[in-house]
Amino acid sequence: MTQPELRELFVKYNLKPTINEQREVLDMFSNFFLIAIRNHQNEQVDSDANGQAKLILQMILTKVLHLRSLVNGVSFTTNDGTTLNHIIDPTIVAISIRNIFETVGMFHIIYNKPNTEDEKCIVYLLWVIAGLSYRQRFETNIISEEVRAKYEFEKKEIERLTTQIEQNALFQNLDEKNQGKIRNRIKQKEYLIKFENNNVSFLAWHELINVIGIKPGLFDNMYTYFSLYTHPSNVSVFQFGDMFEDEQKSFLELTNFNLQYAIFLLSIFLADYIKAFPTVLKSFEQLPLIEQIILNYPNKFVRGEGYSINESWKAL
């Protein structure tokens, strides 16, 4: 493919894409994620944490495929012939993309942000404990001895993993105040933390925009924006009323806008996954050059060259 042809396709898919073109990009991500699963899923890992990281790739793949299905839209006709014209609901798309954001943020916090194995171990164990602790709330719903046994096992597992954190060399080198912060995260069933010079900082979901490396000012309010639709807010209701005005079809514009966020997030995840599992880069670089550029460029654009998967973009 010539350079002018590369540039033409780059502009089409990365700079001014339509909904159909962004759907094609979702297909490109799905294609590569499935290739990565096929080629690398059975490679040996050195920990349960890394084994679960590979499951997260599978989860991302299914999220992309379901997002693609949502973007196909819906229509309906009642038994007596009343028809709902073909529409796409941007609020449902937004909810799906928020879930993708949380998954991408979780992956980065656990598998990319930590600077040492001890940091990674603590954040990963906090994540595991948080999930098990929330399941402990279902004690009042236990209806069988089998479920009771599972409940008791997970209760002991929380205790074991808490001890494992406390025996971690990094934890033991922290002062009492910062050890207390980690114990607080265990108690609150939270895991969003970062380490800076032996200091523990709590994180909120909306702060992950900058933590994962997105340049300040680009998507600062992305999480809040998608949360308006997830809860749902009054704003989401009155906006819904404006989306389907005759002839305007603003629901299409909003869907296209939302999809651009999804593409950025998937590109970031792809780069982070390859950083966590470098052997996947070989499969990535076997893709056609234009697909390498299309899948990597959003990540490079919002985070800078230091996060770029490779230098395929230099062919433009």
Wavefront OBJ file of the C-alpha trace (Angstrom):
o trace
v 0.000 0.000 0.000
v 1.369 3.407 -0.965
v 1.791 6.251 1.488
v -1.079 8.284 -0.060
v -3.344 5.233 0.290
v -2.305 4.781 3.925
v -3.038 8.427 4.617
v -6.428 8.261 2.947
v -7.512 5.296 5.077
v -6.009 6.859 8.197
v -8.111 10.000 7.719
v -11.193 7.901 7.029
v -10.950 5.759 10.155
v -9.087 7.926 12.676
v -9.892 11.554 11.965
v -13.453 11.862 10.631
v -15.131 8.474 11.044
v -18.832 7.755 10.599
v -20.747 5.250 12.716
v -20.263 2.611 10.029
v -16.526 3.264 9.897
v -16.233 3.101 13.673
v -18.129 -0.175 13.554
v -15.463 -1.408 11.158
v -12.781 -0.327 13.639
v -14.578 -2.311 16.370
v -14.331 -5.287 14.012
v -10.588 -4.670 13.662
v -10.198 -4.706 17.447
v -12.331 -7.842 17.742
v -10.306 -9.520 15.037
v -7.008 -8.835 16.744
v -8.216 -9.634 20.256
v -9.359 -13.046 19.030
v -6.037 -13.560 17.235
v -4.186 -12.684 20.447
v -6.310 -15.145 22.409
v -5.689 -17.874 19.848
v -1.953 -17.275 19.589
v -1.047 -16.468 23.183
v -3.730 -17.659 25.605
v -1.911 -20.917 26.342
v 1.477 -19.332 26.958
v 2.657 -20.113 30.464
v 2.122 -17.457 33.137
v 3.962 -17.093 36.425
v 1.061 -16.117 38.693
v -2.692 -16.273 39.203
v -2.735 -12.528 38.607
v -1.340 -12.869 35.100
v -3.643 -15.790 34.401
v -6.616 -13.590 35.212
v -5.183 -10.801 33.068
v -5.636 -13.109 30.083
v -9.263 -13.613 31.068
v -9.701 -9.840 31.035
v -8.719 -9.868 27.357
v -11.538 -12.322 26.720
v -13.922 -10.057 28.632
v -12.874 -7.044 26.580
v -13.504 -9.005 23.391
v -17.072 -9.852 24.403
v -17.687 -6.234 25.463
v -16.561 -5.013 22.041
v -18.792 -7.514 20.266
v -21.804 -6.540 22.373
v -21.071 -2.846 21.812
v -20.991 -3.521 18.085
v -24.379 -5.231 18.402
v -25.816 -2.201 20.237
v -24.613 0.099 17.483
v -26.542 -1.971 14.948
v -29.684 -0.513 16.518
v -33.198 -1.877 16.966
v -36.663 -1.670 15.440
v -39.955 -3.270 16.432
v -43.478 -3.833 15.157
v -46.391 -4.729 17.420
v -48.895 -7.450 16.634
v -51.357 -4.839 15.384
v -48.796 -3.155 13.105
v -47.560 -0.207 15.170
v -43.931 0.336 14.205
v -40.891 1.699 16.004
v -38.513 2.928 13.329
v -34.911 1.759 13.347
v -32.988 3.632 16.076
v -29.806 3.430 18.120
v -30.115 4.347 21.804
v -27.004 6.397 22.708
v -27.744 6.010 26.435
v -27.351 2.229 26.214
v -24.166 2.693 24.176
v -22.864 5.090 26.847
v -23.521 2.573 29.643
v -21.580 -0.077 27.726
v -18.661 2.300 27.163
v -18.529 3.240 30.847
v -18.143 -0.447 31.649
v -15.308 -0.650 29.133
v -13.682 2.374 30.792
v -13.841 0.728 34.224
v -12.359 -2.501 32.850
v -9.552 -0.644 31.060
v -8.870 1.428 34.186
v -8.843 -1.652 36.410
v -6.385 -3.402 34.101
v -4.042 -0.408 34.071
v -4.134 0.059 37.856
v -3.260 -3.582 38.490
v -1.028 -4.560 35.584
v 0.646 -1.393 34.295
v 0.713 1.314 36.961
v 2.719 -0.587 39.631
v 6.471 -0.029 39.420
v 7.443 -3.200 41.295
v 6.138 -6.721 41.747
v 5.365 -5.959 45.412
v 3.175 -3.008 44.371
v 1.408 -5.140 41.789
v 0.885 -7.919 44.317
v -0.756 -5.599 46.861
v -3.085 -3.923 44.355
v -4.034 -7.270 42.821
v -4.799 -8.792 46.235
v -6.871 -5.739 47.199
v -8.872 -6.285 44.003
v -9.444 -9.949 44.841
v -10.384 -9.177 48.454
v -12.812 -6.452 47.345
v -14.681 -8.860 45.090
v -14.854 -11.614 47.710
v -15.904 -9.142 50.414
v -18.852 -7.903 48.385
v -19.967 -11.500 47.928
v -20.000 -11.931 51.700
v -23.063 -9.691 51.750
v -25.073 -12.593 50.353
v -24.871 -14.528 53.634
v -28.568 -13.898 54.291
v -29.414 -15.523 50.937
v -27.705 -18.847 51.688
v -30.157 -21.662 51.008
v -27.954 -24.765 50.847
v -25.004 -26.367 52.583
v -23.024 -26.121 49.359
v -23.466 -22.362 49.241
v -22.693 -22.133 52.962
v -19.422 -24.008 52.429
v -18.458 -21.632 49.626
v -19.266 -18.646 51.817
v -17.070 -19.966 54.639
v -14.237 -20.788 52.223
v -14.248 -17.271 50.783
v -14.366 -15.770 54.266
v -11.176 -17.654 55.146
v -9.708 -16.686 51.779
v -10.178 -13.000 52.641
v -8.307 -13.558 55.895
v -5.510 -15.441 54.108
v -5.076 -12.789 51.439
v -5.120 -10.015 54.037
v -2.292 -11.774 55.866
v -0.443 -12.116 52.560
v -0.642 -8.352 52.059
v 0.595 -7.699 55.589
v 3.560 -10.013 55.011
v 4.482 -8.282 51.755
v 7.902 -6.624 51.998
v 6.580 -3.318 50.650
v 3.732 -3.250 53.167
v 6.141 -3.925 56.033
v 8.383 -1.059 54.898
v 5.503 1.423 54.939
v 4.970 3.620 57.971
v 1.968 3.066 60.207
v -0.089 5.755 58.465
v 0.285 4.204 55.018
v -0.252 0.688 56.313
v -3.484 2.046 57.781
v -4.517 3.332 54.365
v -4.200 -0.145 52.893
v -6.163 -1.634 55.792
v -8.794 1.013 55.141
v -9.058 -0.101 51.507
v -9.571 -3.690 52.678
v -12.308 -2.588 55.072
v -13.996 -0.420 52.453
v -13.783 -3.153 49.786
v -11.738 -0.879 47.526
v -8.563 -1.354 45.506
v -8.036 1.914 43.616
v -4.708 3.056 45.044
v -1.308 4.088 43.770
v 2.133 4.132 45.355
v 4.449 7.133 45.193
v 7.691 7.033 47.173
v 6.266 4.707 49.818
v 3.138 6.817 50.112
v -0.286 5.347 49.396
v -2.861 7.513 47.637
v -6.542 6.709 47.237
v -8.040 7.046 43.757
v -11.558 7.643 42.490
v -12.874 6.272 39.209
v -13.010 9.673 37.521
v -9.330 10.227 38.364
v -8.247 7.208 36.326
v -8.415 9.335 33.179
v -5.111 10.938 34.119
v -3.695 7.897 35.932
v -3.803 5.782 32.765
v -1.801 8.473 31.005
v -4.377 10.489 29.057
v -3.117 14.026 28.594
v -4.770 16.567 30.928
v -7.624 18.477 29.364
v -8.608 15.876 26.777
v -11.153 13.632 28.518
v -11.174 14.978 32.074
v -14.944 14.597 32.477
v -15.439 11.413 30.442
v -16.370 9.241 33.412
v -18.837 11.792 34.761
v -20.358 12.137 31.305
v -21.007 8.410 30.965
v -22.207 8.180 34.573
v -25.084 10.546 33.731
v -26.581 7.761 31.635
v -25.692 4.842 33.883
v -27.544 5.937 37.029
v -29.745 7.427 35.225
v -29.826 11.168 35.872
v -32.581 13.619 35.087
v -30.242 15.015 32.447
v -30.226 11.677 30.674
v -34.035 11.661 30.639
v -34.610 15.086 29.133
v -31.752 14.564 26.680
v -33.419 11.333 25.600
v -36.494 13.353 24.715
v -34.434 15.496 22.342
v -32.548 12.675 20.637
v -35.346 11.422 18.420
v -36.889 14.628 17.104
v -38.203 14.258 13.572
v -35.596 14.736 10.859
v -32.828 15.830 13.252
v -31.733 12.297 14.219
v -29.355 13.666 16.833
v -29.213 10.153 18.294
v -26.911 9.250 15.407
v -24.548 12.144 16.128
v -24.437 11.298 19.826
v -23.820 7.610 19.099
v -20.946 8.510 16.792
v -19.526 10.829 19.476
v -19.754 8.139 22.145
v -18.106 5.554 19.912
v -15.031 7.732 19.556
v -14.490 7.417 23.322
v -14.796 3.640 23.020
v -12.154 3.508 20.291
v -9.728 5.539 22.413
v -10.284 3.242 25.401
v -9.823 0.054 23.388
v -6.622 1.422 21.867
v -5.316 2.211 25.357
v -6.187 -1.293 26.564
v -4.460 -2.865 23.568
v -1.255 -0.968 24.315
v -1.438 -1.842 28.019
v -2.093 -5.507 27.289
v 0.892 -5.739 24.971
v 3.024 -4.038 27.615
v 1.902 -6.653 30.141
v 2.420 -9.524 27.659
v 5.194 -8.467 25.238
v 4.965 -11.649 23.144
v 1.607 -10.378 21.819
v 3.506 -7.655 19.939
v 4.676 -10.255 17.411
v 1.079 -11.055 16.466
v 0.184 -7.363 16.351
v 2.982 -6.625 13.902
v 1.699 -9.362 11.593
v -1.448 -7.316 10.994
v -1.638 -5.227 7.811
v 0.238 -1.971 8.363
v -2.882 0.182 8.083
v -4.618 -1.842 10.824
v -1.609 -1.418 13.107
v -1.857 2.337 12.582
v -5.632 2.503 13.044
v -5.605 0.444 16.251
v -2.584 2.171 17.806
v -3.044 5.807 16.791
v -5.841 6.731 19.259
v -3.652 5.490 22.129
v -0.644 7.403 20.836
v -2.715 10.551 20.297
v -4.173 10.765 23.817
v -1.134 9.478 25.748
v 1.875 10.445 23.639
v 4.608 8.598 21.761
v 5.955 7.012 24.941
v 2.839 4.822 25.076
v 2.838 3.890 21.387
v 2.756 0.150 20.669
v 5.247 0.485 17.821
v 6.312 3.004 15.200
v 3.908 1.956 12.450
v 2.434 5.496 12.424
v 5.711 6.798 11.010
v 4.743 5.238 7.674
v 2.110 7.951 7.198
l 1 2 3 4 5 6 7 8 9 10 11 12 13 14 15 16 17 18 19 20 21 22 23 24 25 26 27 28 29 30 31 32 33 34 35 36 37 38 39 40 41 42 43 44 45 46 47 48 49 50 51 52 53 54 55 56 57 58 59 60 61 62 63 64 65 66 67 68 69 70 71 72 73 74 75 76 77 78 79 80 81 82 83 84 85 86 87 88 89 90 91 92 93 94 95 96 97 98 99 100 101 102 103 104 105 106 107 108 109 110 111 112 113 114 115 116 117 118 119 120 121 122 123 124 125 126 127 128 129 130 131 132 133 134 135 136 137 138 139 140 141 142 143 144 145 146 147 148 149 150 151 152 153 154 155 156 157 158 159 160 161 162 163 164 165 166 167 168 169 170 171 172 173 174 175 176 177 178 179 180 181 182 183 184 185 186 187 188 189 190 191 192 193 194 195 196 197 198 199 200 201 202 203 204 205 206 207 208 209 210 211 212 213 214 215 216 217 218 219 220 221 222 223 224 225 226 227 228 229 230 231 232 233 234 235 236 237 238 239 240 241 242 243 244 245 246 247 248 249 250 251 252 253 254 255 256 257 258 259 260 261 262 263 264 265 266 267 268 269 270 271 272 273 274 275 276 277 278 279 280 281 282 283 284 285 286 287 288 289 290 291 292 293 294 295 296 297 298 299 300 301 302 303 304 305 306 307 308 309 310 311 312 313 314 315 316
